[in-house]
Amino acid sequence: MNDTVTVALAVGALVVLVAAVALRIADRLGLPSLLLYLAFGVALGESGLGIEFEDVALTQTLGVAALVVILAEGGLTTRWADVRRAIGPGLSLSTVGVVVSVATTAAVAVWLLGLDWQFALLLGAVVSSTDAAAVFANLRRLPLPRRMVAALEVESGLNDAPVILLVAALSDALTGGEEHPWWVTAAEVVAELAGGAVVGLVLGAGGAWLLRRSALPLSGFYPLATLALCVLAFASADLLHTSGFVAVYLCGLVLGNAALPHRSASIGFAEGMATLAQIGLFVLLGLLVSPGRLPGVLGFALLVGAALLLVARPLSVVASLAWFRVPWPQQVFVSWAGLRGAVPIVLATVPLTAQVPRATLVFDTVFVLVVVFTLVQGTSLPWLARRLGIAAPVTPREVEVESAPLEELDAELMQLRVPEGSRLHGVYLPELRLPDDAAVVLIVRDGRSFVPDGHTRLMRGDQALLVSARRSRPEAERRLRAVSRAGRLATWRGEQGSATGAD
């Protein structure tokens, strides 16, 4: 066997293993894992072990491939029941919000830094896109209102498409390519987004129909086929000159909410592949950067970041959500939770590949901003949610398990924690009055697990597992919210457990 291939396989395996350990360390330290992946790439690069890597075109190609897998996983793991009421805010954030954010950031850059408008718009477009991987990884672990989280997920899943089209158009203009009137570019963007949406929805619906009616010889083929359909949606849309990023996300959304064979295994496989894609992508980006250049752009990057975080993002959120009666505390959180990650860095490789003048400045600026934003925003989100009073601690979250009986029974497994201050404390299980086809099946208390009975009371700090028929899940959640707010006599006191303010 070729020694180069052997060494490449060994290095790749070691990178994945070290990154897996780093993920565990990051969880314990409360740090975003992407910072450790980037640091690992930098340690392998020119300022560390001395690996010289400057292939921008390869980085861009692999980065796009990684984003396809990440967006597919995002669509597959997003619940339509959570998203349908957030479609309007999410679409507004990913379209109107993008325009406002790019224009505002560019205007501040022209005013404060003396940049010309085209270059300022390019810089604003590159840094304005929120990152799907960062949003999915950070927000799904926090007890937040589902409608708000779903709006952020829709935004991060769909805003890549218009931004990458804008970055490509501006890069072409800055390198002497053919310039079009702004309204022609806008019409092309709208047409490509609409075409990508059609391709994604059609392939998603067709793929779900095919998988339900196909008896594949091995159950392991279903996860592969599901992810392959998402990748096919991206490729088909791109070949048709429409938006592949919109197509892959919507295809995943349709497949993830269809009654597919081995659905849990398919979603678990997609999550693993997305994590692997993130590891490879961030390590590669860490290899590409030149740390020696970063101190020279630190002041420039912090000015651009301040303009984006404190001016452009809040204005874009207000312009996008003013029509949807989103409470002000949630708008503040959405403004702060516009997380950046791999997407802006991958976008920054587009002008590098096109050899746009000062493209290196854009890449270095974005790299600095991703690190700073991840440290500042990612670690402060739990604190901000508590300060704004929007945390929703009594929200059972679905637990994905590979269990054929649950699929056959159309049932779901959920996990619930009884937080401090909840009036679930001291309530006997029968007093919850859950639907007949929902039950608490296991409680973990003080590190000890046991099967409850009719004489078991919930206590603060308990972790409970619930099994519910899928059709009864909303009613079970409503009852849990009601009892948590008003105690065992919740209905008598008029508390209905509505999702207002927590959904």
Order of alpha helices (4+ residues) and beta strands (2+ residues): alpha-alpha-alpha-alpha-alpha-alpha-alpha-alpha-alpha-alpha-alpha-alpha-alpha-alpha-alpha-alpha-alpha-alpha-alpha-beta-alpha-beta-beta-beta-beta-alpha
